Amino acid sequence: LNALLSRIIFNGITVTCSKHSDTIENEAITIDYEEFMGLWKCILTPYQPKDYFSIGNEKNLLFSAIFDNFMDSVVRMISKLDIKIVPIVDEENEDADVSYKPVNLKDFNLFIVLVDFLEAILLDKYK
Protein backbone atom coordinates (compact mmCIF):
# COMPACT_ATOMS: atom_id res chain seq x y z
CA LEU A 1 0.00 0.00 0.00
CA ASN A 2 2.84 2.38 0.86
CA ALA A 3 4.52 1.83 -2.54
CA LEU A 4 1.26 2.64 -4.34
CA LEU A 5 0.72 5.74 -2.22
CA SER A 6 4.29 6.85 -2.90
CA ARG A 7 3.87 6.45 -6.68
CA ILE A 8 0.54 8.28 -6.72
CA ILE A 9 1.86 11.22 -4.72
CA PHE A 10 5.11 11.47 -6.71
CA ASN A 11 3.19 11.44 -10.01
CA GLY A 12 0.67 13.92 -8.58
CA ILE A 13 3.43 16.36 -7.64
CA THR A 14 5.00 15.92 -11.08
CA VAL A 15 1.72 16.70 -12.84
CA THR A 16 0.99 19.59 -10.47
CA CYS A 17 4.35 21.27 -11.03
CA SER A 18 4.57 20.70 -14.78
CA LYS A 19 3.17 23.49 -16.89
CA HIS A 20 0.57 22.15 -19.27
CA SER A 21 -0.56 23.91 -22.39
CA ASP A 22 -3.52 22.76 -24.38
CA THR A 23 -5.76 24.11 -27.08
CA ILE A 24 -9.48 23.68 -26.62
CA GLU A 25 -11.75 25.06 -29.32
CA ASN A 26 -8.95 27.30 -30.67
CA GLU A 27 -8.32 28.79 -27.23
CA ALA A 28 -4.93 28.31 -25.59
CA ILE A 29 -5.17 27.18 -21.98
CA THR A 30 -2.26 27.00 -19.56
CA ILE A 31 -2.68 24.94 -16.42
CA ASP A 32 -0.35 25.59 -13.50
CA TYR A 33 -0.07 24.36 -9.91
CA GLU A 34 -2.76 26.76 -8.68
CA GLU A 35 -5.34 24.62 -10.47
CA PHE A 36 -4.47 21.77 -8.08
CA MET A 37 -4.25 23.74 -4.81
CA GLY A 38 -7.70 22.69 -3.61
CA LEU A 39 -6.84 19.03 -4.09
CA TRP A 40 -3.52 19.28 -2.24
CA LYS A 41 -4.98 21.37 0.60
CA CYS A 42 -7.65 18.71 1.10
CA ILE A 43 -5.14 15.86 0.98
CA LEU A 44 -2.65 17.57 3.30
CA THR A 45 -5.17 18.68 5.94
CA PRO A 46 -4.91 16.65 9.14
CA TYR A 47 -8.11 15.06 10.36
CA GLN A 48 -9.64 16.86 13.35
CA PRO A 49 -12.08 14.50 15.12
CA LYS A 50 -15.07 16.01 16.87
CA ASP A 51 -14.49 13.91 19.96
CA TYR A 52 -11.42 12.18 21.31
CA PHE A 53 -12.72 8.60 20.99
CA SER A 54 -13.81 8.76 17.37
CA ILE A 55 -12.03 7.14 14.43
CA GLY A 56 -9.58 10.03 14.31
CA ASN A 57 -6.52 7.94 15.13
CA GLU A 58 -6.85 5.80 11.99
CA LYS A 59 -7.39 8.89 9.86
CA ASN A 60 -4.41 10.64 11.46
CA LEU A 61 -2.27 7.58 10.68
CA LEU A 62 -3.40 7.88 7.06
CA PHE A 63 -2.60 11.59 7.09
CA SER A 64 0.87 10.86 8.49
CA ALA A 65 1.50 8.31 5.74
CA ILE A 66 0.33 10.76 3.08
CA PHE A 67 2.39 13.64 4.45
CA ASP A 68 5.51 11.46 4.84
CA ASN A 69 5.15 10.26 1.24
CA PHE A 70 4.56 13.83 0.09
CA MET A 71 7.81 15.03 1.67
CA ASP A 72 9.72 11.94 0.47
CA SER A 73 8.42 12.55 -3.06
CA VAL A 74 9.54 16.20 -2.95
CA VAL A 75 13.04 15.20 -1.85
CA ARG A 76 13.17 12.42 -4.48
CA MET A 77 12.04 14.84 -7.20
CA ILE A 78 14.60 17.49 -6.25
CA SER A 79 17.37 14.87 -6.23
CA LYS A 80 16.46 13.84 -9.80
CA LEU A 81 16.45 17.39 -11.20
CA ASP A 82 19.50 18.91 -12.86
CA ILE A 83 19.44 22.42 -11.37
CA LYS A 84 23.06 23.34 -12.00
CA ILE A 85 23.82 26.82 -13.29
CA VAL A 86 26.78 28.09 -15.29
CA PRO A 87 28.08 31.62 -15.69
CA ILE A 88 27.39 33.49 -18.89
CA VAL A 89 30.67 34.88 -20.12
CA ASP A 90 30.54 38.31 -21.73
CA GLU A 91 33.72 38.45 -23.80
CA GLU A 92 33.25 42.10 -24.73
CA ASN A 93 32.63 43.52 -21.26
CA GLU A 94 34.71 41.77 -18.62
CA ASP A 95 33.72 44.29 -15.92
CA ALA A 96 30.01 43.51 -16.22
CA ASP A 97 28.18 41.67 -13.44
CA VAL A 98 28.24 37.94 -13.86
CA SER A 99 24.99 36.39 -15.01
CA TYR A 100 24.07 32.74 -14.82
CA LYS A 101 21.95 30.37 -16.85
CA PRO A 102 20.64 26.91 -16.01
CA VAL A 103 22.25 23.89 -17.62
CA ASN A 104 18.87 22.20 -18.02
CA LEU A 105 16.14 24.83 -18.43
CA LYS A 106 13.24 22.36 -18.18
CA ASP A 107 14.47 20.93 -14.86
CA PHE A 108 15.29 24.38 -13.52
CA ASN A 109 11.80 25.67 -14.36
CA LEU A 110 10.23 22.59 -12.75
CA PHE A 111 12.31 23.27 -9.62
CA ILE A 112 11.16 26.90 -9.48
CA VAL A 113 7.50 25.88 -9.84
CA LEU A 114 7.99 23.17 -7.19
CA VAL A 115 9.41 25.72 -4.74
CA ASP A 116 6.50 28.11 -5.44
CA PHE A 117 4.03 25.25 -4.96
CA LEU A 118 5.63 24.16 -1.69
CA GLU A 119 5.68 27.71 -0.41
CA ALA A 120 2.01 28.15 -1.26
CA ILE A 121 0.83 24.84 0.18
CA LEU A 122 3.07 24.44 3.24
CA LEU A 123 3.45 28.00 4.47
CA ASP A 124 -0.30 28.50 4.22
CA LYS A 125 -0.95 25.38 6.30
CA TYR A 126 1.90 25.37 8.78
CA LYS A 127 2.62 28.99 9.65
C-alpha positions in Angstrom: 0.0 0.0 0.0 2.8 2.4 0.9 4.5 1.8 -2.5 1.3 2.6 -4.3 0.7 5.7 -2.2 4.3 6.9 -2.9 3.9 6.4 -6.7 0.5 8.3 -6.7 1.9 11.2 -4.7 5.1 11.5 -6.7 3.2 11.4 -10.0 0.7 13.9 -8.6 3.4 16.4 -7.6 5.0 15.9 -11.1 1.7 16.7 -12.8 1.0 19.6 -10.5 4.3 21.3 -11.0 4.6 20.7 -14.8 3.2 23.5 -16.9 0.6 22.2 -19.3 -0.6 23.9 -22.4 -3.5 22.8 -24.4 -5.8 24.1 -27.1 -9.5 23.7 -26.6 -11.7 25.1 -29.3 -8.9 27.3 -30.7 -8.3 28.8 -27.2 -4.9 28.3 -25.6 -5.2 27.2 -22.0 -2.3 27.0 -19.6 -2.7 24.9 -16.4 -0.4 25.6 -13.5 -0.1 24.4 -9.9 -2.8 26.8 -8.7 -5.3 24.6 -10.5 -4.5 21.8 -8.1 -4.3 23.7 -4.8 -7.7 22.7 -3.6 -6.8 19.0 -4.1 -3.5 19.3 -2.2 -5.0 21.4 0.6 -7.6 18.7 1.1 -5.1 15.9 1.0 -2.7 17.6 3.3 -5.2 18.7 5.9 -4.9 16.6 9.1 -8.1 15.1 10.4 -9.6 16.9 13.3 -12.1 14.5 15.1 -15.1 16.0 16.9 -14.5 13.9 20.0 -11.4 12.2 21.3 -12.7 8.6 21.0 -13.8 8.8 17.4 -12.0 7.1 14.4 -9.6 10.0 14.3 -6.5 7.9 15.1 -6.8 5.8 12.0 -7.4 8.9 9.9 -4.4 10.6 11.5 -2.3 7.6 10.7 -3.4 7.9 7.1 -2.6 11.6 7.1 0.9 10.9 8.5 1.5 8.3 5.7 0.3 10.8 3.1 2.4 13.6 4.5 5.5 11.5 4.8 5.1 10.3 1.2 4.6 13.8 0.1 7.8 15.0 1.7 9.7 11.9 0.5 8.4 12.6 -3.1 9.5 16.2 -2.9 13.0 15.2 -1.8 13.2 12.4 -4.5 12.0 14.8 -7.2 14.6 17.5 -6.3 17.4 14.9 -6.2 16.5 13.8 -9.8 16.4 17.4 -11.2 19.5 18.9 -12.9 19.4 22.4 -11.4 23.1 23.3 -12.0 23.8 26.8 -13.3 26.8 28.1 -15.3 28.1 31.6 -15.7 27.4 33.5 -18.9 30.7 34.9 -20.1 30.5 38.3 -21.7 33.7 38.4 -23.8 33.2 42.1 -24.7 32.6 43.5 -21.3 34.7 41.8 -18.6 33.7 44.3 -15.9 30.0 43.5 -16.2 28.2 41.7 -13.4 28.2 37.9 -13.9 25.0 36.4 -15.0 24.1 32.7 -14.8 22.0 30.4 -16.8 20.6 26.9 -16.0 22.3 23.9 -17.6 18.9 22.2 -18.0 16.1 24.8 -18.4 13.2 22.4 -18.2 14.5 20.9 -14.9 15.3 24.4 -13.5 11.8 25.7 -14.4 10.2 22.6 -12.7 12.3 23.3 -9.6 11.2 26.9 -9.5 7.5 25.9 -9.8 8.0 23.2 -7.2 9.4 25.7 -4.7 6.5 28.1 -5.4 4.0 25.3 -5.0 5.6 24.2 -1.7 5.7 27.7 -0.4 2.0 28.1 -1.3 0.8 24.8 0.2 3.1 24.4 3.2 3.5 28.0 4.5 -0.3 28.5 4.2 -1.0 25.4 6.3 1.9 25.4 8.8 2.6 29.0 9.7 
